[in-house]
Amino acid sequence: MDFTTQLLIAAISAGTPLLLATLGGILTERAGIIQLGAEGLMLMGAVTTCIVYIRSGNLILALLSAIIITALLGMVHSFLCVTLRANQTMSGLAMTLFGSGLSAYVGKSISGIPLPGSLPKLDLEILKPVPVLGELFGRLDMLTWFSLLLVLVLHLLIHHTSWGLHLRAVGDNPATADVMGIRVQLIRYCYVTAGAALIGLAGADMVLAYAPTWNEGLTAGRGWIAVGLVIFARWNPLRALFCAYFFGALDSLGFRIQLLGSAVPSYFLKMIPYVVTILVLMYLGYRNRNKPSGTPESLGTPYIREQRF
């Protein structure tokens, strides 16, 4: 297996949690609510998965627990931002701080303990004889296939269904959507909660397929990369797929360079995905400075029903 193929396989593995978290952020922000709590939600999803899986040995129960816990945190974010109309940026940052602190506290008892198993892989014998494709897609785990299917489902949902039209209307102009009979608060609650659950599932994927044990600060800033990828992908699920795998490849590149015997310190190699995230966002901001950004027009603006914009 050559270097390029190894890098592509590693990119898919490292990119899957980024993809799930980015899709969760897209759902949340399409509804008009800023999601800056991805880092904390990923950590809570990861630690919940580890605790439940180690103590019960049941993978399905561990995944469901991660989804439920992070969905509840998403409902708290919804309550603060939709019902109480709190500052969405501060609520998201508080979610990150809360998730980071709570996950570190509850994860002390299982730190370093290996999980009893990993995600089952789907063997596609028909693809194995195919060069490159067989090596890339012949033995992907179930969450990776789920994320690929989810990209297609969300693209069709957002751009080709009446539900997606309602979602975009709520994110762009909630007052007009309200006049048309769309239940703005209900839609925001539903999509913020669903987005948080997907971000929690991203954390679960990290410990099940990427780093099979719990350590404090496991995500190492990947939640913030997902926040950047939402902007990089311009709130589009198909773009999110390529963006996540691109940054997954960057995340894996440093390790691969070390294996080749590079004299570059590992600290600098680990900085690659974060530095590229900043540079890409700067470039996109400059290139598209005179073009529509694709941002939902009411993103970050609380909606008061009596108010008409």
C-alpha positions in Angstrom: 0.0 0.0 0.0 1.6 3.3 -1.1 1.9 6.5 0.9 -1.0 8.2 -0.8 -3.5 5.4 -0.2 -2.4 5.2 3.4 -3.0 8.9 3.8 -6.5 8.7 2.2 -7.5 5.9 4.5 -6.3 7.9 7.5 -8.1 11.0 6.2 -11.4 9.1 6.2 -10.8 7.8 9.7 -9.8 11.2 11.0 -12.3 13.1 9.0 -15.4 11.1 10.0 -15.8 12.8 13.5 -15.1 16.2 11.9 -17.8 15.4 9.3 -20.4 14.4 11.9 -19.7 17.5 14.0 -19.8 19.8 10.9 -23.2 18.4 9.9 -24.5 19.0 13.4 -23.3 22.6 13.2 -24.9 23.0 9.8 -28.3 21.9 11.1 -28.0 24.2 14.1 -26.9 27.3 12.2 -29.3 26.7 9.3 -32.0 27.2 12.0 -30.5 30.6 12.9 -28.7 29.6 16.1 -24.9 29.9 16.5 -23.2 26.7 17.6 -19.9 27.3 19.4 -20.4 24.5 21.9 -19.1 21.8 19.6 -15.9 21.1 21.6 -17.8 20.6 24.8 -20.5 18.4 23.1 -17.9 16.2 21.5 -16.1 15.7 24.8 -19.4 14.8 26.5 -20.3 12.4 23.7 -16.9 10.8 24.0 -16.8 10.4 27.8 -20.4 9.1 27.9 -19.6 6.5 25.3 -16.5 5.4 27.2 -18.3 5.2 30.6 -21.3 3.3 29.4 -19.4 1.0 27.1 -16.8 0.0 29.7 -19.4 -0.6 32.4 -22.1 -2.3 30.3 -20.1 -3.8 27.4 -23.1 -2.8 25.1 -22.0 -0.7 22.1 -25.6 0.2 21.1 -26.4 1.4 24.6 -23.2 3.5 24.7 -24.0 5.2 21.4 -27.6 5.9 22.5 -26.4 7.3 25.8 -24.0 9.7 24.0 -26.8 10.8 21.7 -29.3 11.3 24.6 -26.9 13.2 26.8 -25.7 15.6 24.1 -29.3 16.1 22.9 -30.3 17.2 26.4 -27.4 19.7 26.3 -28.7 20.8 22.9 -32.1 21.4 24.5 -30.5 23.5 27.2 -28.8 25.6 24.5 -32.2 25.9 22.7 -33.9 27.0 25.9 -31.3 29.7 26.5 -31.2 31.0 23.0 -34.7 30.5 21.7 -36.9 30.8 24.8 -34.8 33.1 27.0 -33.2 34.8 23.9 -29.8 34.8 25.6 -26.6 35.8 23.7 -25.9 32.8 21.5 -22.2 33.2 21.4 -22.0 33.3 25.2 -24.3 30.3 25.5 -22.1 28.3 23.1 -18.9 29.2 24.9 -20.5 28.3 28.2 -21.5 24.9 26.7 -17.9 24.3 25.7 -16.5 25.2 29.1 -19.2 23.1 30.9 -18.6 20.1 28.6 -14.9 20.3 28.9 -14.9 20.6 32.7 -17.6 18.0 33.3 -16.1 15.4 31.0 -12.7 15.8 32.7 -14.3 15.3 36.1 -16.5 12.3 35.3 -13.9 10.7 33.1 -11.2 10.4 35.8 -12.3 6.9 36.9 -11.9 5.5 33.3 -8.9 7.5 32.1 -6.6 5.3 30.1 -8.8 2.2 30.3 -9.2 0.6 26.8 -12.7 0.0 25.5 -14.0 -3.6 25.3 -14.5 -3.4 21.5 -14.6 -1.1 18.5 -17.1 -0.2 15.8 -18.1 -3.2 13.5 -16.8 -2.9 10.0 -18.8 -3.5 6.9 -17.0 -5.9 4.5 -17.8 -5.2 0.9 -16.2 -8.1 -1.0 -17.3 -6.7 -4.3 -15.1 -3.6 -3.9 -11.9 -5.4 -2.7 -10.6 -6.3 -6.2 -11.0 -2.7 -7.3 -7.7 -0.8 -7.1 -7.6 2.0 -4.5 -11.4 2.0 -4.1 -11.3 -1.5 -2.6 -8.6 -0.4 0.0 -10.5 2.9 0.8 -14.1 1.6 1.0 -13.8 -2.2 1.4 -13.8 -2.2 5.2 -15.2 1.1 6.6 -16.9 1.0 10.0 -20.6 1.5 10.4 -20.4 5.2 11.7 -18.4 6.1 8.6 -21.0 4.7 6.3 -23.7 6.4 8.4 -22.0 9.8 8.0 -21.7 9.3 4.2 -25.4 8.4 4.0 -26.3 11.3 6.3 -24.5 13.8 3.9 -26.9 12.7 1.1 -30.0 12.7 3.3 -29.3 16.2 4.7 -28.5 17.6 1.3 -31.8 16.4 0.0 -33.6 17.5 3.1 -32.3 21.0 3.1 -32.5 21.7 -0.6 -35.2 19.5 -2.0 -38.0 19.1 0.6 -40.6 21.4 2.2 -39.0 20.7 5.6 -35.8 22.0 4.3 -37.6 25.1 2.9 -39.0 25.7 6.3 -35.6 25.3 7.9 -34.0 27.8 5.5 -36.9 30.2 6.0 -36.5 30.1 9.8 -32.8 30.7 9.5 -33.1 33.5 6.9 -36.3 35.4 8.0 -38.1 34.0 11.0 -40.7 36.8 11.0 -41.8 35.9 7.4 -41.8 32.2 8.3 -44.0 32.9 11.3 -46.5 34.9 9.2 -46.6 31.9 6.8 -47.6 29.6 9.7 -44.3 28.0 10.3 -43.6 27.3 14.0 -40.3 29.0 14.4 -39.5 28.1 18.0 -40.4 24.4 17.5 -38.2 24.1 14.4 -35.3 25.8 16.1 -35.6 23.5 19.2 -35.7 20.4 16.9 -32.8 21.2 14.7 -30.5 22.6 17.5 -31.2 19.4 19.5 -30.6 17.1 16.5 -27.4 19.0 15.7 -26.1 18.6 19.2 -26.8 14.9 19.1 -24.8 14.6 15.9 -21.9 16.5 17.5 -22.1 14.1 20.4 -22.0 11.2 18.0 -18.8 12.7 16.6 -17.2 12.5 20.0 -18.4 8.8 20.3 -16.8 8.1 16.9 -13.5 9.5 18.1 -13.2 7.0 21.0 -14.6 4.1 19.1 -12.7 4.3 15.8 -9.9 6.9 16.2 -8.5 6.8 19.8 -10.0 3.8 21.6 -9.7 5.1 25.2 -10.6 8.2 27.2 -8.1 10.9 28.0 -8.9 14.4 29.2 -9.1 16.8 26.3 -9.4 14.0 23.9 -10.8 16.1 21.0 -7.8 18.5 21.1 -9.6 21.3 19.5 -11.4 19.4 16.8 -14.7 20.9 17.9 -13.3 24.3 17.0 -12.2 23.0 13.6 -15.7 21.8 13.0 -17.0 25.3 13.8 -14.6 26.6 11.1 -15.6 23.9 8.7 -19.2 24.9 8.9 -18.2 28.3 7.5 -15.7 26.7 5.1 -18.4 24.5 3.7 -20.8 27.5 3.4 -23.5 25.6 5.3 -23.7 22.9 2.6 -23.6 19.2 3.6 -21.9 18.1 0.3 -19.2 20.7 0.7 -18.8 19.5 4.4 -17.9 16.0 3.2 -14.9 17.2 1.2 -13.9 19.8 3.7 -13.9 17.3 6.6 -11.8 14.7 4.7 -9.4 17.4 3.6 -8.8 18.4 7.1 -8.7 14.8 8.2 -5.9 14.3 5.7 -4.0 17.3 7.2 -4.6 15.9 10.7 -3.0 12.6 9.6 -0.2 14.2 7.5 1.9 15.2 10.5 2.0 11.7 11.9 2.8 10.3 8.4 5.7 12.8 8.0 7.1 11.7 11.4 7.1 8.1 10.2 9.2 9.1 7.2 11.8 10.3 9.6 11.3 14.1 9.3 13.4 16.3 11.6 10.5 18.8 12.1 9.4 18.8 15.7 6.1 17.0 16.3 4.6 20.1 17.9 4.8 22.0 14.6 3.4 19.0 12.7 0.4 18.9 15.0 -0.3 22.5 14.3 -0.8 21.9 10.5 -4.7 21.5 10.6 -5.2 24.4 12.9 -2.9 26.8 10.9 -4.5 25.7 7.6 -8.0 26.3 9.1 -7.1 29.9 9.9 -5.4 30.5 6.5 -8.3 29.0 4.5 -10.9 31.1 6.4 -8.8 34.2 5.8 -8.5 33.3 2.1 -12.2 32.6 1.7 -13.1 35.8 3.5 -10.9 37.9 1.2 -11.9 36.1 -2.0 -15.7 36.3 -1.2 -15.6 39.8 0.3 -17.9 41.1 -2.4 -20.1 38.0 -2.8 -22.9 36.6 -0.7 -21.4 34.5 2.1 -24.1 31.9 2.3 -24.6 32.6 6.0 -28.2 32.3 7.2 -29.4 35.9 7.4 -30.8 35.7 10.9 -27.9 33.7 12.3 -27.3 34.9 15.9 -30.4 37.1 16.0 -33.0 36.2 18.6 -36.6 36.2 17.3 -39.3 37.9 19.2 -42.7 37.1 17.8 -44.2 40.5 18.2 -41.3 42.0 16.4 -41.5 42.4 12.6 -38.3 42.8 10.6 
